[in-house]
Amino acid sequence: MEDPAIDLAVVASLISSYEDVPIQNRFCFSGEVGLSGEIRAVNRIEQRIGEADKLGFEKVFVSKFNRKGLDVSKFKIEVNWIGKVEDLIQRLT
């Protein structure tokens, strides 16, 4: 995969394995992870959230830096805004 938005899903799977905490199969992740643990914004976030919603996911975890100007009220999916890997760890464990 060449899309940096997959980074967050990979980190979530590593956290799941390390902490021995299963991730629900209805969770979705979209974000680029920087070397210092920050979750960076990705392109086309509204389309990504919309597609996750269409596919029946219950929650999507995305960068809080994608929030500006985005109206997620039109989606049924719960959007979780995170800024650092630590935020993801807290929400998954």
C-alpha positions as CSV (number, residue, x, y, z in Angstrom):
1,M,0.0,0.0,0.0
2,E,1.3,3.4,-0.9
3,D,-1.5,5.4,0.9
4,P,-0.2,7.0,4.1
5,A,-3.7,6.8,5.6
6,I,-3.2,3.1,6.3
7,D,-0.6,4.0,9.0
8,L,-3.2,4.4,11.7
9,A,-4.7,0.9,11.0
10,V,-1.2,-0.6,11.2
11,V,-0.5,1.1,14.5
12,A,-3.9,0.0,15.9
13,S,-3.1,-3.6,15.1
14,L,0.3,-3.3,16.8
15,I,-1.4,-1.8,19.9
16,S,-4.0,-4.6,19.8
17,S,-1.3,-7.3,19.7
18,Y,1.0,-5.7,22.3
19,E,-1.8,-5.0,24.8
20,D,-3.6,-8.2,24.0
21,V,-6.8,-6.3,23.4
22,P,-9.0,-7.2,20.4
23,I,-10.2,-4.5,18.1
24,Q,-13.8,-4.8,17.1
25,N,-14.3,-5.7,13.4
26,R,-16.6,-2.7,13.0
27,F,-13.8,-0.1,13.7
28,C,-12.1,1.7,10.9
29,F,-8.9,3.8,10.9
30,S,-7.6,6.5,8.6
31,G,-4.6,8.6,9.4
32,E,-0.9,9.1,8.8
33,V,1.3,8.5,11.8
34,G,4.4,10.7,12.3
35,L,7.6,9.6,13.9
36,S,6.8,11.5,17.1
37,G,3.3,9.8,17.4
38,E,1.2,12.6,16.0
39,I,-1.7,11.6,13.8
40,R,-1.6,13.7,10.7
41,A,-4.5,14.7,8.4
42,V,-5.0,12.8,5.2
43,N,-6.6,13.8,1.9
44,R,-10.3,13.2,1.0
45,I,-11.3,12.5,4.6
46,E,-14.9,13.2,4.0
47,Q,-14.9,10.5,1.2
48,R,-13.1,8.1,3.5
49,I,-15.6,8.6,6.3
50,G,-18.5,8.3,3.9
51,E,-17.2,5.0,2.5
52,A,-16.7,3.6,5.9
53,D,-20.2,4.6,6.7
54,K,-21.5,2.9,3.6
55,L,-19.6,-0.3,4.4
56,G,-21.3,-0.5,7.8
57,F,-18.5,0.4,10.1
58,E,-19.6,1.7,13.5
59,K,-16.6,3.9,14.4
60,V,-13.9,5.6,12.5
61,F,-10.7,7.0,14.0
62,V,-9.2,10.0,12.2
63,S,-6.9,12.8,12.8
64,K,-8.3,15.8,14.7
65,F,-6.5,18.0,12.2
66,N,-9.0,16.9,9.6
67,R,-11.9,18.3,11.6
68,K,-11.8,21.9,10.3
69,G,-14.7,22.6,8.0
70,L,-16.0,19.0,8.1
71,D,-19.7,18.3,8.9
72,V,-19.9,14.7,10.0
73,S,-23.6,15.0,11.1
74,K,-24.7,13.6,7.8
75,F,-23.0,10.3,8.6
76,K,-24.3,7.5,10.8
77,I,-20.8,6.4,11.8
78,E,-19.3,7.6,15.0
79,V,-16.2,9.7,14.3
80,N,-13.4,9.7,16.9
81,W,-10.9,12.5,16.6
82,I,-7.4,11.8,17.8
83,G,-4.2,13.7,17.8
84,K,-1.6,11.3,19.0
85,V,-1.0,7.6,19.3
86,E,-1.5,7.9,23.0
87,D,-5.1,9.0,22.4
88,L,-5.7,5.8,20.3
89,I,-4.2,3.6,23.0
90,Q,-6.6,5.1,25.6
91,R,-9.6,4.6,23.4
92,L,-8.7,1.0,22.5
93,T,-7.7,-0.3,25.9
